[in-house]
Amino acid sequence: MFTDRARIHVQAGRGGDGALSFRREKHVPKGGPDGGDGGPGGDVVLVADPDLRDLSGFRPKQRFKAGKGGSGGGSGRHGAAGADVVLRAPVGTQVLDAEGRLVADLTGSGARVSLARGGPAGRGNKRFATSTRQTPRFAETGLPGEEGDFELRLKLLADAALVGLPNAGKSSLLRRISNAMPKVAAYPFTTIQPVLGTVDSDERQLVVADVPGLIEGASEGAGLCHEFLAHLEWARVLVHVIDASEGDPAERFGQIDRELEAYGAGLSERPQIVVLNKVDLLPAPPALELDDERVIATFETSAATGAGVDGFRRSLFELVPPLEEPAAPLGLADFLVYRPQPDPRRAFRILRTDRGLRVIGRPPAEEELERALREAGAKRGDEVEVAGEALEFQ
């Protein structure tokens, strides 16, 4: 079953603890601090894999946790970094956070985004040795990694997409022109999930998508049609497949076009090809007059007999230009990240040390930082470490 949505929970690894250690060697009665730092926690990373076709790999497992960083040791030994968790999703996957905000588009092979970053490692006591504090008897603990819920949505990346009413013959046409083998039967709605096929020539390869037949109200969510329309957003050319044997072809074209316009996302502005299918059932060629600059070509075909199919197939390579040419309508970037800015209340943390407080992360403005330090219990004369500098709280 084709899966184009998935919900996952990710948790990055906790940072390893710093070590509290002193040199213990023969003939060195007063060895100094030598505790090493812990290792950073592992990240949870999502990578676009061109070999995947849907999100079904996320169905059996929906919770992912990266490895914890190793603890530091004596003699200045640092802990190992926590193991990353690398998740793979199809090209064309969008990532949304728990509030429905777009985090990233993985529109290119190999594109990657960190969904959760590993926690910072704790520093060993060797880091805190100074000329006035030669035997620090404390070390930091590692901090938790980021954690969150995300929704993955797949939008098919296709050069052309077949659209039309149920039983217009889209699946039969796709079988004729590509390597796809969608279900074909003499009743409507045989296609219940999107299907991708590749069309080959001596020099190029095109990806053509077939989405389930649209019905009136598709743009408003009738049935599952709203979700199917989402798969058209990244198609460079739309191919209207019309059953020429039933009713007025112009009326059927207008019905689908109205749904595309109502859905939005620029679908109604996309270059369009019209295919009048099932002409073998007509005594004479169908009549269709469209004064529409979006329509770049019209074809008469019979997916049942093969009439006109080869000409349509060859013309696709001329009507759908290579992505490098300026005529490409979308010009998608390989990797777009829309990661929202973190909550300023969580952009930094305050930890207590033996001589005062330490601010880690990105501190806010001075006035807000002072208020946060007071709430954390800072008193006059306490040492406050900010960005590697030791200050005295006043």
Secondary structure, DSSP 8 states (H G I E B T S, - for coil): ----EEEEEEE----------B--BTTBTT--B----------EEEEEETT--SSGGGSS--EEE--------STT--------EEEEEETTEEEEETTS-EEEEE-STT-EEEEE--------GGGG--SS-SS-----------EEEEEEEE----SEEEE-STTSSHHHHHHHHSS------SSS----S-EEEEEE-SS-EEEEEE-----TTGGGTSTTHHHHHHTTTT-SEEEEEEETTSS-HHHHHHHHHHHHHHH-TTGGGS-EEEEEE-GGG-SS--------TTEEEEEE--TTT-TTHHHHHHHHHHHS--TTSTT-S----SEEE------GGGSEEEEE-SSEEEEEE----HHHHHHHHHHTT--TT-EEEETTEEEE--
